[in-house]
Amino acid sequence: MKVGIVGGTGDIGEGMALRISQVHEVILGSREEERACASSDACHLALDEKGLPCTCSGDSNQDAVDRAGVVILAVPFQHLAPTLASLAGFEGKVVVSPVNPMVRKDFFFFAPPPEGSAAQLVRRLLPGKAAVCTAFNNIAAGSWKALDAPFTHSVAVCGDDTAAKAVVMELVGSIPRLAGFDAGPLGVSPMVEAITPLLLNIAKYQKMRDVGIRFS
Ligand SMILES: NC(=O)c1ccc[n+]([C@@H]2O[C@H](COP(=O)([O-])OP(=O)(O)OC[C@H]3O[C@@H](n4cnc5c(N)ncnc54)[C@H](OP(=O)(O)O)[C@@H]3O)[C@@H](O)[C@H]2O)c1
């Protein structure tokens, strides 16, 4: 599988690359190719030190889209629409949104766009021939990066395209110890995205770090 990560220089993009690039070819994207190459170099260094394989490379966001079959949109919600407007060539791609629209005041709360969720906004903005799914919304970047800690999270996967959802479930299942759960159509995505501010509130009030979920 070739996995492109738009905004791959950020917290979640770098964290995902550490685990996904051991199993699949990962293209980290950025608005600045140099930044993506620096993130890719850091990924190689971290995995080389542990004697683990790494197939990461850095590129522009557009090249990350063009070179991949699966494109993960790892940008903050407020930059999602402008980022999509600056990119093309999503037709035929499986597009994964881990994006959680939320606001922090005294506590974190879900702040979705009028479409209902970030994923549904992506669906509206991209051409019909792009298949949009949600996945990886509820795993903290710190958990992706802590390679020596247990990584037994559950991943709720939503989408309207059965074949695309199967590809995303396969991607989730290929990462050791992650378990994918089919949560239904994209209409379920507001509920998946809203879990993340809940996890952050639990982390804040319980004084915990990197709180995750596990379905059983
Ligand atoms: N962090 C987490 O623990 C976590 C967990 C689950 C889901 N998520 C979701 O994943 C997404 C990314 O989160 P993050 O924490 O990785 O975000 P982040 O580190 O703040 O930003 C990610 C990347 O977005 C790009 N970016 C920043 N400003 C931009 C702008 N004005 N226009 C276009 N691109 C811009 C940057 O890449 P370049 O400057 O290189 O272009 C940056 O490295 C969010 O939607 C978040 O809800 C995050």
The ligand as an SDF file (V2000), in Angstrom:
LIG
                    3D

 48 52  0  0  0  0  0  0  0  0999 V2000
   -2.3440   15.4260   17.5320 N   0  0  0  0  0  0  0  0  0  0  0  0
   -3.1040   14.3910   17.8890 C   0  0  0  0  0  0  0  0  0  0  0  0
   -2.8690   13.7300   18.9320 O   0  0  0  0  0  0  0  0  0  0  0  0
   -4.2830   13.9820   17.0190 C   0  0  0  0  0  0  0  0  0  0  0  0
   -4.9570   12.7790   17.2810 C   0  0  0  0  0  0  0  0  0  0  0  0
   -6.0160   12.3820   16.4490 C   0  0  0  0  0  0  0  0  0  0  0  0
   -6.3850   13.1980   15.3860 C   0  0  0  0  0  0  0  0  0  0  0  0
   -5.7290   14.3610   15.1680 N   0  0  0  0  0  0  0  0  0  0  0  0
   -6.1530   15.2180   14.0490 C   0  0  0  0  0  0  0  0  0  0  0  0
   -5.1060   15.2190   13.0910 O   0  0  0  0  0  0  0  0  0  0  0  0
   -5.0290   16.5070   12.4840 C   0  0  0  0  0  0  0  0  0  0  0  0
   -3.5970   17.0110   12.5990 C   0  0  0  0  0  0  0  0  0  0  0  0
   -3.2850   17.1760   13.9570 O   0  0  0  0  0  0  0  0  0  0  0  0
   -1.8050   17.5880   14.4320 P   0  0  0  0  0  0  0  0  0  0  0  0
   -1.8150   17.6220   15.8960 O   0  0  0  0  0  0  0  0  0  0  0  0
   -0.8100   16.7050   13.7370 O   0  0  0  0  0  0  0  0  0  0  0  0
   -1.7100   19.0740   13.8380 O   0  0  0  0  0  0  0  0  0  0  0  0
   -0.4680   20.0500   13.7540 P   0  0  0  0  0  0  0  0  0  0  0  0
    0.7640   19.3490   14.2190 O   0  0  0  0  0  0  0  0  0  0  0  0
   -0.8310   21.3240   14.4220 O   0  0  0  0  0  0  0  0  0  0  0  0
   -0.3940   20.3650   12.1850 O   0  0  0  0  0  0  0  0  0  0  0  0
   -0.2170   19.3610   11.2080 C   0  0  0  0  0  0  0  0  0  0  0  0
    0.3670   19.9620    9.9480 C   0  0  0  0  0  0  0  0  0  0  0  0
   -0.5650   20.8180    9.3160 O   0  0  0  0  0  0  0  0  0  0  0  0
    0.1480   21.7100    8.4770 C   0  0  0  0  0  0  0  0  0  0  0  0
   -0.3700   23.0700    8.6080 N   0  0  0  0  0  0  0  0  0  0  0  0
   -0.2310   23.9140    9.6500 C   0  0  0  0  0  0  0  0  0  0  0  0
   -0.7980   25.1050    9.3810 N   0  0  0  0  0  0  0  0  0  0  0  0
   -1.3000   25.0050    8.1330 C   0  0  0  0  0  0  0  0  0  0  0  0
   -1.9820   25.9040    7.2750 C   0  0  0  0  0  0  0  0  0  0  0  0
   -2.2510   27.1770    7.6460 N   0  0  0  0  0  0  0  0  0  0  0  0
   -2.3450   25.4550    6.0510 N   0  0  0  0  0  0  0  0  0  0  0  0
   -2.0590   24.1990    5.6630 C   0  0  0  0  0  0  0  0  0  0  0  0
   -1.3940   23.2910    6.4250 N   0  0  0  0  0  0  0  0  0  0  0  0
   -1.0300   23.7040    7.6470 C   0  0  0  0  0  0  0  0  0  0  0  0
    1.6030   21.7150    8.9230 C   0  0  0  0  0  0  0  0  0  0  0  0
    2.3620   21.0780    7.9110 O   0  0  0  0  0  0  0  0  0  0  0  0
    3.3730   21.9310    6.9640 P   0  0  0  0  0  0  0  0  0  0  0  0
    3.6830   23.2290    7.6850 O   0  0  0  0  0  0  0  0  0  0  0  0
    4.5690   21.0590    6.8670 O   0  0  0  0  0  0  0  0  0  0  0  0
    2.6540   22.1160    5.6830 O   0  0  0  0  0  0  0  0  0  0  0  0
    1.5670   20.8780   10.1850 C   0  0  0  0  0  0  0  0  0  0  0  0
    2.7410   20.1530   10.4000 O   0  0  0  0  0  0  0  0  0  0  0  0
   -6.0300   17.4120   13.2020 C   0  0  0  0  0  0  0  0  0  0  0  0
   -7.1490   17.6000   12.3960 O   0  0  0  0  0  0  0  0  0  0  0  0
   -6.3770   16.6610   14.4720 C   0  0  0  0  0  0  0  0  0  0  0  0
   -7.7310   16.8620   14.8710 O   0  0  0  0  0  0  0  0  0  0  0  0
   -4.6730   14.7700   15.9420 C   0  0  0  0  0  0  0  0  0  0  0  0
  1  2  1  0
  2  3  2  0
  2  4  1  0
  4  5  1  0
  4 48  2  0
  5  6  2  0
  6  7  1  0
  7  8  2  0
  8  9  1  0
  8 48  1  0
  9 10  1  0
  9 46  1  0
 10 11  1  0
 11 12  1  0
 11 44  1  0
 12 13  1  0
 13 14  1  0
 14 15  2  0
 14 16  1  0
 14 17  1  0
 17 18  1  0
 18 19  2  0
 18 20  1  0
 18 21  1  0
 21 22  1  0
 22 23  1  0
 23 24  1  0
 23 42  1  0
 24 25  1  0
 25 26  1  0
 25 36  1  0
 26 27  1  0
 26 35  1  0
 27 28  2  0
 28 29  1  0
 29 30  1  0
 29 35  2  0
 30 31  1  0
 30 32  2  0
 32 33  1  0
 33 34  2  0
 34 35  1  0
 36 37  1  0
 36 42  1  0
 37 38  1  0
 38 39  2  0
 38 40  1  0
 38 41  1  0
 42 43  1  0
 44 45  1  0
 44 46  1  0
 46 47  1  0
M  CHG  2   8   1  16  -1
M  END
$$$$
